[in-house]
Amino acid sequence: METTYNIVIVDDHRLFAEGLERILMDEPDFSLQGIYSNGNELLHHLNSKKPNLVMLDIQMAGIDGLELCKKIKSNYTDIKVILISMFESNTIINEAKNNGADGYIPKTTDASMMKKTIHDILEGSPVYLRPIAEECKEENSSLPNFHLISKRERDIIKLIKKGYTSKDMADELNISQYTVETHRKNILKKLNLKSVKDLIGLAYEYDL
């Protein structure tokens, strides 16, 4: 009789989670046990049901994927954990390993490679897919202009990395939402970045 693997998805981007669900349901030996948008919902689920695999988005509000992975591996050693992220860097892969993840899959991975990787991990082989962009990066690429970033802007970057909204940051730092938005624009300009996605990737890569 063929083994059935029970899988849980934890991702606060509903469209991606539903797309991942469709990929998983193509495999006859995969069974989706649930989709959750945050770590607290997952931990409540684990009180009554134990999946074979949890797929975690790294960046979520509240408990982020790295911290959640560490909690799962500390309390449920038989559950496999794969971290998934839209932010691709070797630093993220190292953080995934350090927090006990059994694998890492960039969200840009195509469906066939994703299914193969999940099978390999469930069968006991850790897999950390290396982002193509990192493999192609030139060794002599210039470092970002971190010296231009103020202490307050570094505080903003840390909160962005944790998934805080501008309103959340304003409340946390006791400043106006307009001031937060101004800081965000200035940070992108100083670091020559086009989007918050690029900023978060950089923050993970250089451990800001």
PyRosetta script that sets phi, psi and omega in degrees:
from pyrosetta import init, pose_from_sequence

init()
pose = pose_from_sequence("METTYNIVIVDDHRLFAEGLERILMDEPDFSLQGIYSNGNELLHHLNSKKPNLVMLDIQMAGIDGLELCKKIKSNYTDIKVILISMFESNTIINEAKNNGADGYIPKTTDASMMKKTIHDILEGSPVYLRPIAEECKEENSSLPNFHLISKRERDIIKLIKKGYTSKDMADELNISQYTVETHRKNILKKLNLKSVKDLIGLAYEYDL")
pose.set_psi(1, 134.2)
pose.set_omega(1, -176.4)
pose.set_phi(2, -72.2)
pose.set_psi(2, 137.7)
pose.set_omega(2, 178.6)
pose.set_phi(3, -69.6)
pose.set_psi(3, 138.1)
pose.set_omega(3, 173.8)
pose.set_phi(4, -108.4)
pose.set_psi(4, 128.2)
pose.set_omega(4, -179.5)
pose.set_phi(5, -101.2)
pose.set_psi(5, 123.1)
pose.set_omega(5, 177.3)
pose.set_phi(6, -87.4)
pose.set_psi(6, 128.1)
pose.set_omega(6, -173.3)
pose.set_phi(7, -125.9)
pose.set_psi(7, 141.0)
pose.set_omega(7, 174.6)
pose.set_phi(8, -120.0)
pose.set_psi(8, 137.1)
pose.set_omega(8, 176.4)
pose.set_phi(9, -107.4)
pose.set_psi(9, 133.3)
pose.set_omega(9, 174.7)
pose.set_phi(10, -125.5)
pose.set_psi(10, 107.8)
pose.set_omega(10, -177.0)
pose.set_phi(11, -158.0)
pose.set_psi(11, 130.5)
pose.set_omega(11, -178.3)
pose.set_phi(12, -85.7)
pose.set_psi(12, 1.5)
pose.set_omega(12, 172.3)
pose.set_phi(13, -98.2)
pose.set_psi(13, 99.0)
pose.set_omega(13, -171.3)
pose.set_phi(14, -59.9)
pose.set_psi(14, -39.6)
pose.set_omega(14, -178.1)
pose.set_phi(15, -62.8)
pose.set_psi(15, -42.3)
pose.set_omega(15, 178.4)
pose.set_phi(16, -65.7)
pose.set_psi(16, -43.1)
pose.set_omega(16, -179.1)
pose.set_phi(17, -59.6)
pose.set_psi(17, -41.0)
pose.set_omega(17, 179.8)
pose.set_phi(18, -69.8)
pose.set_psi(18, -34.9)
pose.set_omega(18, 175.8)
pose.set_phi(19, -65.6)
pose.set_psi(19, -41.2)
pose.set_omega(19, 177.3)
pose.set_phi(20, -64.8)
pose.set_psi(20, -37.6)
pose.set_omega(20, 177.0)
pose.set_phi(21, -58.4)
pose.set_psi(21, -43.9)
pose.set_omega(21, -179.6)
pose.set_phi(22, -63.7)
pose.set_psi(22, -38.2)
pose.set_omega(22, 177.6)
pose.set_phi(23, -63.6)
pose.set_psi(23, -45.2)
pose.set_omega(23, -178.3)
pose.set_phi(24, -65.2)
pose.set_psi(24, -37.9)
pose.set_omega(24, -176.4)
pose.set_phi(25, -72.4)
pose.set_psi(25, -8.9)
pose.set_omega(25, 173.7)
pose.set_phi(26, -72.2)
pose.set_psi(26, -19.1)
pose.set_omega(26, -176.9)
pose.set_phi(27, -97.6)
pose.set_psi(27, 122.5)
pose.set_omega(27, -176.3)
pose.set_phi(28, -64.5)
pose.set_psi(28, -22.2)
pose.set_omega(28, -178.7)
pose.set_phi(29, -95.6)
pose.set_psi(29, 6.0)
pose.set_omega(29, 176.3)
pose.set_phi(30, -103.6)
pose.set_psi(30, 134.8)
pose.set_omega(30, 175.8)
pose.set_phi(31, -128.4)
pose.set_psi(31, 123.6)
pose.set_omega(31, -178.8)
pose.set_phi(32, -81.4)
pose.set_psi(32, 118.8)
pose.set_omega(32, -178.2)
pose.set_phi(33, -89.5)
pose.set_psi(33, -20.8)
pose.set_omega(33, 178.9)
pose.set_phi(34, 170.5)
pose.set_psi(34, 158.3)
pose.set_omega(34, 173.3)
pose.set_phi(35, -123.8)
pose.set_psi(35, 127.6)
pose.set_omega(35, -179.6)
pose.set_phi(36, -128.5)
pose.set_psi(36, 154.3)
pose.set_omega(36, -175.6)
pose.set_phi(37, -101.2)
pose.set_psi(37, -6.0)
pose.set_omega(37, 179.2)
pose.set_phi(38, -156.0)
pose.set_psi(38, 168.3)
pose.set_omega(38, -175.3)
pose.set_phi(39, -66.9)
pose.set_psi(39, -35.4)
pose.set_omega(39, -179.0)
pose.set_phi(40, -63.5)
pose.set_psi(40, -39.2)
pose.set_omega(40, 177.3)
pose.set_phi(41, -62.7)
pose.set_psi(41, -41.1)
pose.set_omega(41, 179.4)
pose.set_phi(42, -64.4)
pose.set_psi(42, -46.8)
pose.set_omega(42, -177.9)
pose.set_phi(43, -60.5)
pose.set_psi(43, -35.8)
pose.set_omega(43, 176.0)
pose.set_phi(44, -65.0)
pose.set_psi(44, -41.4)
pose.set_omega(44, 178.5)
pose.set_phi(45, -60.5)
pose.set_psi(45, -41.9)
pose.set_omega(45, -176.0)
pose.set_phi(46, -68.8)
pose.set_psi(46, -14.6)
pose.set_omega(46, 176.1)
pose.set_phi(47, -66.9)
pose.set_psi(47, -25.1)
pose.set_omega(47, -176.0)
pose.set_phi(48, -121.0)
pose.set_psi(48, -25.6)
pose.set_omega(48, -177.8)
pose.set_phi(49, -132.2)
pose.set_psi(49, 140.1)
pose.set_omega(49, -179.6)
pose.set_phi(50, -117.1)
pose.set_psi(50, 104.1)
pose.set_omega(50, 177.0)
pose.set_phi(51, -74.5)
pose.set_psi(51, 166.5)
pose.set_omega(51, 173.5)
pose.set_phi(52, -79.2)
pose.set_psi(52, -29.1)
pose.set_omega(52, -174.6)
pose.set_phi(53, -145.1)
pose.set_psi(53, 138.4)
pose.set_omega(53, 171.4)
pose.set_phi(54, -118.3)
pose.set_psi(54, 128.6)
pose.set_omega(54, 176.2)
pose.set_phi(55, -106.4)
pose.set_psi(55, 116.5)
pose.set_omega(55, -171.5)
pose.set_phi(56, -114.0)
pose.set_psi(56, 130.3)
pose.set_omega(56, 167.8)
pose.set_phi(57, -71.3)
pose.set_psi(57, 139.4)
pose.set_omega(57, -178.6)
pose.set_phi(58, -71.6)
pose.set_psi(58, -46.2)
pose.set_omega(58, -174.7)
pose.set_phi(59, -98.2)
pose.set_psi(59, 107.0)
pose.set_omega(59, 175.5)
pose.set_phi(60, -139.7)
pose.set_psi(60, 151.5)
pose.set_omega(60, 176.0)
pose.set_phi(61, -66.8)
pose.set_psi(61, 151.6)
pose.set_omega(61, -178.2)
pose.set_phi(62, 80.2)
pose.set_psi(62, -124.3)
pose.set_omega(62, 177.4)
pose.set_phi(63, -78.0)
pose.set_psi(63, 117.0)
pose.set_omega(63, 179.8)
pose.set_phi(64, -78.6)
pose.set_psi(64, 170.6)
pose.set_omega(64, -174.2)
pose.set_phi(65, -61.3)
pose.set_psi(65, -36.2)
pose.set_omega(65, -179.3)
pose.set_phi(66, -66.0)
pose.set_psi(66, -46.1)
pose.set_omega(66, 179.2)
pose.set_phi(67, -65.6)
pose.set_psi(67, -40.4)
pose.set_omega(67, -179.8)
pose.set_phi(68, -65.4)
pose.set_psi(68, -39.6)
pose.set_omega(68, 177.3)
pose.set_phi(69, -58.8)
pose.set_psi(69, -45.1)
pose.set_omega(69, -179.5)
pose.set_phi(70, -61.3)
pose.set_psi(70, -41.1)
pose.set_omega(70, 178.7)
pose.set_phi(71, -63.4)
pose.set_psi(71, -44.7)
pose.set_omega(71, -178.2)
pose.set_phi(72, -63.0)
pose.set_psi(72, -47.8)
pose.set_omega(72, -176.3)
pose.set_phi(73, -68.6)
pose.set_psi(73, -24.5)
pose.set_omega(73, 178.0)
pose.set_phi(74, -75.6)
pose.set_psi(74, -33.5)
pose.set_omega(74, -173.6)
pose.set_phi(75, -105.9)
pose.set_psi(75, -22.4)
pose.set_omega(75, -177.6)
pose.set_phi(76, -135.4)
pose.set_psi(76, 77.8)
pose.set_omega(76, -171.3)
pose.set_phi(77, -65.5)
pose.set_psi(77, -20.2)
pose.set_omega(77, -177.9)
pose.set_phi(78, -86.9)
pose.set_psi(78, -8.0)
pose.set_omega(78, 179.1)
pose.set_phi(79, -86.0)
pose.set_psi(79, 127.6)
pose.set_omega(79, 174.9)
pose.set_phi(80, -79.2)
pose.set_psi(80, 144.5)
pose.set_omega(80, 179.0)
pose.set_phi(81, -128.7)
pose.set_psi(81, 126.9)
pose.set_omega(81, 173.1)
pose.set_phi(82, -114.3)
pose.set_psi(82, 127.4)
pose.set_omega(82, 174.8)
pose.set_phi(83, -92.4)
pose.set_psi(83, 135.9)
pose.set_omega(83, 178.7)
pose.set_phi(84, -123.8)
pose.set_psi(84, 147.6)
pose.set_omega(84, -177.2)
pose.set_phi(85, -159.1)
pose.set_psi(85, 149.9)
pose.set_omega(85, 173.1)
pose.set_phi(86, -87.5)
pose.set_psi(86, -8.1)
pose.set_omega(86, -179.2)
pose.set_phi(87, -102.0)
pose.set_psi(87, 114.9)
pose.set_omega(87, -169.5)
pose.set_phi(88, -108.1)
pose.set_psi(88, 116.5)
pose.set_omega(88, 174.0)
pose.set_phi(89, -160.6)
pose.set_psi(89, 156.6)
pose.set_omega(89, 177.7)
pose.set_phi(90, -64.9)
pose.set_psi(90, -29.0)
pose.set_omega(90, 178.5)
pose.set_phi(91, -62.9)
pose.set_psi(91, -40.5)
pose.set_omega(91, 178.3)
pose.set_phi(92, -63.6)
pose.set_psi(92, -40.4)
pose.set_omega(92, 178.0)
pose.set_phi(93, -60.3)
pose.set_psi(93, -43.9)
pose.set_omega(93, 179.5)
pose.set_phi(94, -63.6)
pose.set_psi(94, -39.2)
pose.set_omega(94, 178.5)
pose.set_phi(95, -66.4)
pose.set_psi(95, -37.5)
pose.set_omega(95, 177.5)
pose.set_phi(96, -60.7)
pose.set_psi(96, -46.8)
pose.set_omega(96, 179.0)
pose.set_phi(97, -62.0)
pose.set_psi(97, -44.6)
pose.set_omega(97, -177.3)
pose.set_phi(98, -64.0)
pose.set_psi(98, -25.4)
pose.set_omega(98, -179.9)
pose.set_phi(99, -97.4)
pose.set_psi(99, 10.2)
pose.set_omega(99, 171.5)
pose.set_phi(100, 91.7)
pose.set_psi(100, 7.1)
pose.set_omega(100, -178.3)
pose.set_phi(101, -64.2)
pose.set_psi(101, 143.4)
pose.set_omega(101, 177.5)
pose.set_phi(102, -84.6)
pose.set_psi(102, -12.2)
pose.set_omega(102, 179.2)
pose.set_phi(103, -170.8)
pose.set_psi(103, 165.3)
pose.set_omega(103, 177.0)
pose.set_phi(104, -138.4)
pose.set_psi(104, 130.8)
pose.set_omega(104, 179.9)
pose.set_phi(105, -131.3)
pose.set_psi(105, 118.9)
pose.set_omega(105, 173.4)
pose.set_phi(106, -64.4)
pose.set_psi(106, 146.4)
pose.set_omega(106, -179.1)
pose.set_phi(107, -67.7)
pose.set_psi(107, -13.9)
pose.set_omega(107, 178.6)
pose.set_phi(108, -82.7)
pose.set_psi(108, -2.4)
pose.set_omega(108, -178.8)
pose.set_phi(109, -65.5)
pose.set_psi(109, 138.0)
pose.set_omega(109, 180.0)
pose.set_phi(110, -73.7)
pose.set_psi(110, 163.1)
pose.set_omega(110, -171.1)
pose.set_phi(111, -60.4)
pose.set_psi(111, -43.3)
pose.set_omega(111, -176.6)
pose.set_phi(112, -65.7)
pose.set_psi(112, -42.3)
pose.set_omega(112, 178.1)
pose.set_phi(113, -66.9)
pose.set_psi(113, -38.2)
pose.set_omega(113, 179.4)
pose.set_phi(114, -62.2)
pose.set_psi(114, -45.5)
pose.set_omega(114, -179.4)
pose.set_phi(115, -64.9)
pose.set_psi(115, -41.1)
pose.set_omega(115, 178.3)
pose.set_phi(116, -62.8)
pose.set_psi(116, -43.4)
pose.set_omega(116, -179.2)
pose.set_phi(117, -63.7)
pose.set_psi(117, -42.7)
pose.set_omega(117, 178.8)
pose.set_phi(118, -61.7)
pose.set_psi(118, -43.7)
pose.set_omega(118, 178.0)
pose.set_phi(119, -60.7)
pose.set_psi(119, -45.5)
pose.set_omega(119, -179.5)
pose.set_phi(120, -58.9)
pose.set_psi(120, -43.2)
pose.set_omega(120, -178.3)
pose.set_phi(121, -67.7)
pose.set_psi(121, -42.4)
pose.set_omega(121, 178.7)
pose.set_phi(122, -63.2)
pose.set_psi(122, -29.0)
pose.set_omega(122, 179.7)
pose.set_phi(123, -88.1)
pose.set_psi(123, 5.4)
pose.set_omega(123, 171.3)
pose.set_phi(124, 104.6)
pose.set_psi(124, 7.5)
pose.set_omega(124, -179.8)
pose.set_phi(125, -108.7)
pose.set_psi(125, 108.9)
pose.set_omega(125, 177.8)
pose.set_phi(126, -60.6)
pose.set_psi(126, 137.5)
pose.set_omega(126, 179.5)
pose.set_phi(127, -136.6)
pose.set_psi(127, 127.2)
pose.set_omega(127, 177.8)
pose.set_phi(128, -124.4)
pose.set_psi(128, 98.3)
pose.set_omega(128, -176.5)
pose.set_phi(129, -68.5)
pose.set_psi(129, 124.6)
pose.set_omega(129, -177.5)
pose.set_phi(130, -85.4)
pose.set_psi(130, 128.0)
pose.set_omega(130, 179.7)
pose.set_phi(131, -59.7)
pose.set_psi(131, 135.3)
pose.set_omega(131, 179.6)
pose.set_phi(132, -59.7)
pose.set_psi(132, -38.9)
pose.set_omega(132, -178.7)
pose.set_phi(133, -59.3)
pose.set_psi(133, -36.5)
pose.set_omega(133, 179.5)
pose.set_phi(134, -70.8)
pose.set_psi(134, -37.4)
pose.set_omega(134, -179.1)
pose.set_phi(135, -65.4)
pose.set_psi(135, -31.2)
pose.set_omega(135, -175.4)
pose.set_phi(136, -93.2)
pose.set_psi(136, -4.6)
pose.set_omega(136, -175.5)
pose.set_phi(137, -64.8)
pose.set_psi(137, 134.9)
pose.set_omega(137, 179.4)
pose.set_phi(138, -73.1)
pose.set_psi(138, 142.2)
pose.set_omega(138, -177.5)
pose.set_phi(139, -64.2)
pose.set_psi(139, -31.8)
pose.set_omega(139, -175.2)
pose.set_phi(140, -97.8)
pose.set_psi(140, 20.7)
pose.set_omega(140, 179.4)
pose.set_phi(141, -62.8)
pose.set_psi(141, 142.4)
pose.set_omega(141, -175.2)
pose.set_phi(142, -73.9)
pose.set_psi(142, 147.8)
pose.set_omega(142, 179.2)
pose.set_phi(143, -76.6)
pose.set_psi(143, 151.5)
pose.set_omega(143, 177.5)
pose.set_phi(144, -63.1)
pose.set_psi(144, 162.6)
pose.set_omega(144, -177.6)
pose.set_phi(145, -82.2)
pose.set_psi(145, 61.3)
pose.set_omega(145, -176.3)
pose.set_phi(146, -64.3)
pose.set_psi(146, -26.0)
pose.set_omega(146, -178.5)
pose.set_phi(147, -65.9)
pose.set_psi(147, -15.9)
pose.set_omega(147, 179.6)
pose.set_phi(148, -86.0)
pose.set_psi(148, -11.3)
pose.set_omega(148, -174.8)
pose.set_phi(149, -86.4)
pose.set_psi(149, 125.2)
pose.set_omega(149, -179.5)
pose.set_phi(150, -77.9)
pose.set_psi(150, 169.0)
pose.set_omega(150, 178.7)
pose.set_phi(151, -60.5)
pose.set_psi(151, -43.3)
pose.set_omega(151, 179.7)
pose.set_phi(152, -62.9)
pose.set_psi(152, -39.7)
pose.set_omega(152, 178.9)
pose.set_phi(153, -66.5)
pose.set_psi(153, -33.8)
pose.set_omega(153, 175.3)
pose.set_phi(154, -65.8)
pose.set_psi(154, -37.1)
pose.set_omega(154, 175.8)
pose.set_phi(155, -61.4)
pose.set_psi(155, -42.0)
pose.set_omega(155, 179.2)
pose.set_phi(156, -62.5)
pose.set_psi(156, -43.8)
pose.set_omega(156, -179.6)
pose.set_phi(157, -60.4)
pose.set_psi(157, -43.2)
pose.set_omega(157, -179.6)
pose.set_phi(158, -61.7)
pose.set_psi(158, -38.8)
pose.set_omega(158, -179.5)
pose.set_phi(159, -73.8)
pose.set_psi(159, -36.4)
pose.set_omega(159, 174.8)
pose.set_phi(160, -60.6)
pose.set_psi(160, -42.7)
pose.set_omega(160, 179.9)
pose.set_phi(161, -60.3)
pose.set_psi(161, -32.5)
pose.set_omega(161, -179.8)
pose.set_phi(162, -82.3)
pose.set_psi(162, -5.2)
pose.set_omega(162, 177.5)
pose.set_phi(163, 93.7)
pose.set_psi(163, 13.5)
pose.set_omega(163, 179.8)
pose.set_phi(164, -69.7)
pose.set_psi(164, 143.3)
pose.set_omega(164, 171.1)
pose.set_phi(165, -81.6)
pose.set_psi(165, 169.7)
pose.set_omega(165, 178.3)
pose.set_phi(166, -60.2)
pose.set_psi(166, -39.1)
pose.set_omega(166, 178.5)
pose.set_phi(167, -64.4)
pose.set_psi(167, -43.6)
pose.set_omega(167, 178.4)
pose.set_phi(168, -59.9)
pose.set_psi(168, -42.0)
pose.set_omega(168, -179.3)
pose.set_phi(169, -66.2)
pose.set_psi(169, -40.2)
pose.set_omega(169, 178.9)
pose.set_phi(170, -60.4)
pose.set_psi(170, -43.3)
pose.set_omega(170, 178.8)
pose.set_phi(171, -66.4)
pose.set_psi(171, -42.1)
pose.set_omega(171, -177.6)
pose.set_phi(172, -65.6)
pose.set_psi(172, -40.5)
pose.set_omega(172, -174.7)
pose.set_phi(173, -97.4)
pose.set_psi(173, -1.3)
pose.set_omega(173, 179.1)
pose.set_phi(174, 58.7)
pose.set_psi(174, 45.4)
pose.set_omega(174, 175.6)
pose.set_phi(175, -131.6)
pose.set_psi(175, 171.2)
pose.set_omega(175, -178.0)
pose.set_phi(176, -77.9)
pose.set_psi(176, 157.4)
pose.set_omega(176, 178.2)
pose.set_phi(177, -65.2)
pose.set_psi(177, -33.6)
pose.set_omega(177, 177.3)
pose.set_phi(178, -61.5)
pose.set_psi(178, -41.6)
pose.set_omega(178, 178.9)
pose.set_phi(179, -63.9)
pose.set_psi(179, -40.0)
pose.set_omega(179, 177.6)
pose.set_phi(180, -60.5)
pose.set_psi(180, -47.0)
pose.set_omega(180, -179.3)
pose.set_phi(181, -61.8)
pose.set_psi(181, -37.4)
pose.set_omega(181, 177.7)
pose.set_phi(182, -64.3)
pose.set_psi(182, -44.4)
pose.set_omega(182, 177.5)
pose.set_phi(183, -59.7)
pose.set_psi(183, -43.3)
pose.set_omega(183, -178.6)
pose.set_phi(184, -60.3)
pose.set_psi(184, -44.7)
pose.set_omega(184, 179.4)
pose.set_phi(185, -64.2)
pose.set_psi(185, -41.8)
pose.set_omega(185, -179.3)
pose.set_phi(186, -65.4)
pose.set_psi(186, -37.8)
pose.set_omega(186, 179.4)
pose.set_phi(187, -62.8)
pose.set_psi(187, -47.3)
pose.set_omega(187, -179.9)
pose.set_phi(188, -61.1)
pose.set_psi(188, -40.6)
pose.set_omega(188, -179.2)
pose.set_phi(189, -66.3)
pose.set_psi(189, -45.6)
pose.set_omega(189, -178.1)
pose.set_phi(190, -64.1)
pose.set_psi(190, -35.3)
pose.set_omega(190, -176.9)
pose.set_phi(191, -95.4)
pose.set_psi(191, 5.3)
pose.set_omega(191, 179.2)
pose.set_phi(192, 56.1)
pose.set_psi(192, 45.2)
pose.set_omega(192, -179.5)
pose.set_phi(193, -110.0)
pose.set_psi(193, 152.0)
pose.set_omega(193, -176.7)
pose.set_phi(194, -96.4)
pose.set_psi(194, -22.1)
pose.set_omega(194, -173.9)
pose.set_phi(195, -151.2)
pose.set_psi(195, 164.8)
pose.set_omega(195, 176.0)
pose.set_phi(196, -64.6)
pose.set_psi(196, -33.6)
pose.set_omega(196, 176.4)
pose.set_phi(197, -57.1)
pose.set_psi(197, -45.2)
pose.set_omega(197, 178.5)
pose.set_phi(198, -62.8)
pose.set_psi(198, -39.0)
pose.set_omega(198, -179.6)
pose.set_phi(199, -64.0)
pose.set_psi(199, -44.0)
pose.set_omega(199, -179.0)
pose.set_phi(200, -65.2)
pose.set_psi(200, -40.9)
pose.set_omega(200, 176.8)
pose.set_phi(201, -59.5)
pose.set_psi(201, -42.5)
pose.set_omega(201, 179.0)
pose.set_phi(202, -66.2)
pose.set_psi(202, -39.2)
pose.set_omega(202, -179.6)
pose.set_phi(203, -62.4)
pose.set_psi(203, -39.8)
pose.set_omega(203, 176.7)
pose.set_phi(204, -70.0)
pose.set_psi(204, -41.6)
pose.set_omega(204, -175.8)
pose.set_phi(205, -63.0)
pose.set_psi(205, -39.4)
pose.set_omega(205, -176.4)
pose.set_phi(206, -107.5)
pose.set_psi(206, 12.0)
pose.set_omega(206, 175.2)
pose.set_phi(207, 53.3)
pose.set_psi(207, 51.4)
pose.set_omega(207, 179.2)
pose.set_phi(208, -77.9)
pose.dump_pdb("model.pdb")
